[in-house]
Amino acid sequence: MTDNRDMTAGIACGAGAGALWGLVFLAPELVRGFGPLHLAAGRYLAYGLFAMILLAPRWHGLRDRLGRREWVALGWLSLLGNCLYYILLASAVQLGGIAMTSLVIGLLPVAVTILGSRDGGAPPLSQLAPSLLLGIAGVVCVGWQALGPAPGGSLVEQAAGLACAVGALVSWMIFAIGNTRWLARLDHVSAHDWSLLLGVVTGGQALLIVPAAVLLEATGQDISQWSHLIAVCAGVALLSSIAGNALWNRASRLLPLTLIGQMILFETLFALLYGFAWEARLPTMLETLAILLVIASVTSCFTAHKPAAAPA
């Protein structure tokens, strides 16, 4: 079982990753004139470029420690956790809104924690049940309000947005579990380098998105709007992809899967807070209750994982 110091550091890293990842829910609202393919291509091309620059000084030594299995894993993890996930996420935000999307993604901790409870040494589900129920209650509080018809959006758009959000949920759930498993067996590669390698591979995959973005998402933007898109994509790449992923991988090495799953709630929490700031409003009573329930859920999960005190 993880000791208290590692748990505290892991939770701090998980919370930091959630704060930075929450920005990805706001990005589609900042560049409404561009579709999800343009957003994904821009963000991940920037991520790949920054990752290559950071890896360049130690590339030769790192390359020799990677075999075919590692590269295959980097390929499917990059696809599920980055490119496919973000295209679906951005589509969900633009079709259904920030609140609905953050609601669906908020179900991730439940799924990951339940699957992680099967690992050796994990707390039994009976101990994790209070945390899971609190998390679900928080999601329901947001969903009660968020799943109504969106202002200016049709029911068809809402349904399409919900479908994209569910697709993003499944994609990232597979990534979260697979990435944690790989980090546990990669004692010859640091968590930060693994994150940067994911960035390099994701950047290569983003090159394949560019033709689709040009063909499928017609744009008539001027130079200033393109400059704005580049700035947003570069900012998200640095903050959410480089810094956020590094913090997440560090947390994944310090925390068991049953606890790392709960860290995803911080992304939901910060996505809601950024949404309130963007809409220039205070949270409703239900949304305030949801925030408190999310905090209680993480606290309860932390308590379930605390090592038992040694007998005197």
N, C-alpha and C positions, 0 to 999 in steps of 0.2 A: 504494500500500500504506500502511496505517496506521502512523504513527510510534510509537515506544516509549512516549512520554508519553501519547498518546491511548489506546494499548492498556492501559496500566496503570490509567488513570482509568476506562476502559470496563469492565475486568475487576472493579475495585473496585465500580462501580455494579451490574454484573451479579450479583456475589456478595451485595451488600446486598439487591438485589431478591429473590434466591433465598431469603435468610434470612427476609425478611418474607412472601414467598409461601408458604413452607413451613408457615406458621401455618394456611393454609386447610385443610390435611389434618387438623389437630388440632381445628378448630372443630366439625365434625360429632360428634366424640366428646364435646365439652363440653356439647352440648345434644341428647343422645340422644332426648329426648322429642318433638323436632320433626323433621319430614321435610325433605328437600332443597328443596322449594318454599318452605317458610317461611324456611329459611336463605338461599336466593338472594334472595327478596323483601326480607328484612330487611337483608342486607348491601348490596344495590345501591340500595335506597331511601336508606340512610344515605350511601352513596357519592355518589349524585346530589345529596343535600342539602348535603353538605360541599363538593362541587365547585362548586355554584351559589354558595355563600357566598364561596369563594375567588376565583371568576371575576367576581363582581359589580362590583368597582371598575373593571375594564377591559373590561366586556362589550361596550359599544357600539363601541369601536374594533376589538375582535376580531371581532365579528359582521360588520363591513363587509369583512373580509378572507377571508370564507368564502363559497364559491359552492355551487351545487347538488351538484356532484361531491363536494366535501368532506363535505357533510351525508349524502349517500348512503353514502360510505365509512365515516363515523362510525357509521351505522346498522348495517351488516353486521359491522363490526369489533366493535362493542359486543355484538351478539348472539352471535357466535362466540367471542369472547375472554372474555366475562363471563357473561351470563345462561345460555346453553346449556351452556357449559363447566362452570360451577359446579354447575348442577343435576346434570349427569352425574357430576362429580367427587364431590359429596356423596353421591349415590346409591351410587357405587362404594365409598366409604369405609364407609358404613353396611352395605352388603351383603357386601363382600369384605375389609374391613380396610384399615388405613393402608399396611401393607407391600406388599400386592398392588397397590394403586392407585398408590403411588409407583413401583413397578416398571414398570408400563405407561407412566406419564407419563415415566419415565426414558428411554424410547425416542425421545422428541421430538428430542433433540440430534442423533441419527443422521440422522433424516429431514430436519431443517432444514439440517444441514451438507451433506448430499449434494445437496440442491436448490440451496443457495447456492454450491456449487462450480462451477455453470454460469455464475456472474456473471463479467464481465470483470475481470481482475486477481486473481481468487481463486487460492489455491494449488491445484495439481492434486490429485486424489484420492489419488494415490500418496503425497503428503506428509501428507495428512490421515488416511490409513489407520491409522497407529499409534494416533492419538487415538480414532478411531471404534471400533477393536477393543478398546481399553482400556475405553471407555465401555460397549460391549456386554458385555464380560466382567464389569464391575461389576453391570450389570443382571441377568445370569444368576446371579451369586452370591446376590443377594437373592431372585430368582425361584425358585431351587432349593428354598428354604425357604418362601417366602411362598405358593406356589401349592398347597400341601397343604391339606387340609380345615381350615377355620377353626374354632376352638373355639366350640361353640354354634351354628354356622352350617351349613346344609345345602349339599349340592353344587349344588342349584338356585340358592340364593342366591349361592354363589360364582360360578357361571356368569353370573348376571345382573349381579353386580358387575363381572366381567371385561368383559362387553359394554359396560357403562356407562363403564368406564375406557378402553376402546378408542375409544368415541365421543368422550370428552373429549380423547383424544390427537389424533384427526383434526381436531376443532373448533379446538383451540388451535394446531395446526400451521399451519392455513390463516390463523389470526389472526396468528401470529408473522411469517410471511412477508409477508402483506399490510400489516401495520402498519409493518414495516421499510421496505417499498417506499414507503409514503406519507410516512414521516418523511424519506426521502431527497429527496423532491420538494417538501416544505413548508418552504421557506426563509423564508416570511413568518409562520410560526406556531412558537412555541417548543415544545420537547418537553414541557415541564411543562404548558403550556396545552392541547396536544393531549390529554394524559392527562386533564386536567380536563374537556375537552369530551366525551371518551369517557365520563366519569363522569356528566355531565348527560344524555347520550342513554341511557346504561344505566339511570339512575334513572327515565326515562320508560318504558323497556321493563319495568322492575320493577313498575310499576303494573299491567301486564297479567298479571303472575304472581300478584298478590294474590288475585283471584277463584278462580284454579285452586288455590291453596294452601288457601283456605277450603273449597272444595268437595271436593277430593281427599284432603286430609290432616286428618282429624278429630283434634282435640286436646282433652284434658280437664285441661290444666295450670292451676295456680293463679297468682295474681298474682306470686309470687316467681319462678316458673319463667319467666313472660313477661318479667319484669325481667331475668332472667339471659340470655334470648335477645337482648333489646335490647342489653344490655351487650356480649355476644359479637359481635353483628353490627356495632355501632358500632366496637368495637376492631379487627375485621378490616377494616372499611371504611377506617379511618384508617391502619392500619399496612400492610395488604396492598394495598389499592386506591389510596389517595392516595399514600403514600410509596413503596410498592413499584413501582407503575406509573411514577411519576416517575423513579425510578432506572433502570427498565428502558428507558424511552424515551431517557434520556440515554445509556445503554449502546448502544442501537440506532443512535444517531447517531455514536458514536465507533468502533464495531467493524463489520467486514464481516459479512455474513450467515453465512459459514462459521464465524466465531468466536462470534458472538452465539448461534448454536445451541448451542454447548457451555456457555454460561452457564446454560442451563436445568438442567444437571446440579446446580447449586447448590440449586435448589428440591428436587430429589430427595434430595440429601444432608441438607439441613436438615429435610425432612419425616421422614426416618429418625431423625435425632437427637431431634426432638420426640416421635416415636413411642416411642423408648426411654425418654425421660423420663416420658411419660404412663404407660407400662407398668411404670415403676420397675425397669428391668433394664438390664444391660449388653449391648452387641451381642454376638452369637455370633461364632465365628471367621469364618464366611462373610460375615457382615454387616461385620465389621471389614475383611476383604479387599475387600469391595465399596466401602467408603469410601475406602480407599487407591487403588483402581483409578480411582475418579471423580476424585480429586485428580490422579493421574497423567495421566488423559485430558485434563483442562483444561490442565495444564502442557505436555503434548505439543502440543496445538493452539496454545497461545500461541507455542511455539518455531517451529512451522511458519509462523506469520504474522510473525515478527520480520523487519524489513528486513535485507537483507544488508549487511554492513559495507562502507563505501566503501573502495576500494583506496587504499593509501598512495601 
